[in-house]
Amino acid sequence: MMKYMTAGAALLLTTTAATAGGLDRSGQGIGAIFEDGDYAELTFGAVNPSLTGTGIGGATGNIAPDYTQLGLAYKTQLNDQLSLALIYDQPFGASVDYDTGSTYALGTSAAEVNSDGVTALVRYEIDSNFSVHGGLRYVQASGDYEFNLAGYQSSYDTDGGVGYVVGGAYERDDIAMRIALTYSSGIDLELAGNVGGNTLTANLPESVNLDFQTGIAADTLLFGSIRYVAWDGFALVDSNNPTGAGSILSYDDDVFTYNIGVGRRFTDNFAASFSIGYEKSTGETTGQLGPTDGFISYQVGGAYTMDNGVEVSGGVRYVDLGDATTSAPIGGVFNDNSAVGLGLKIAYSF
């Protein structure tokens, strides 16, 4: 029985989270804190969305540029019960470009949101079964927004804020079981713009991650996750917003994202996995920065562990994006869209 297959089985739940609800990208995973001994990892994801629709002026063309995701983590075992992890991710983001030459581009012709997060996490093992973890998370964001209909264009300087992370876990080594629950607090940001002293405010939402895995047969692991993000009430508000609306982007529904899969170790060095992801469509009108509503995904991954403690894992994820209708002033309908993500992780235990 393998102990845990966090890299091979769970890789695609983080590095290629292609178009989760709201502006969610990384999933804010903390799996590194559960690795044995001292440990370091580098993750890289590349996402290729195909996102087209129709609206005023005709077809939009593909309005979603490719993007990449980067992650780093380092974990050290301080003593038999106490460990420390430092985790870098890119938790939130969006990128749209309506500049296709059609009159649809009179609306929001381009917008981009980028973020970086650093989490410092401590874990205390109460006994062989129970542990608690907690720490601080710093998230910073920047962005650009262009609204051609009003001739408005603004860039926003980077601003950051600090929140906290707290959780606990139950484990049984004999059946490779782990159930971990983690809460991340919300973070408020205010980004200075470059148009007449404008500002962009954003309330990054609180979230809860439930991650689980258990052995179900020799060398076979069932794993999955449920992620809740409180997107209801989220808004990006430009103090000089020319659209006539209260915000550039807002959401009215919280989001649950589900993943479940099976991993199997075929040799002492090689393991593979298959998993399915699901996010329910809300049926609500969406903002132009995220013209999708729910998804179902299919993903395969594999991991090869070398004798020197290095593990290389990767995989591919196909995402069937839910249809969506975007909000005024330049609304559109987006149907039959998809995304493909590739992920790679290099990990070293020492």
Disulfide bonds with the S-S distance in Angstrom:
none
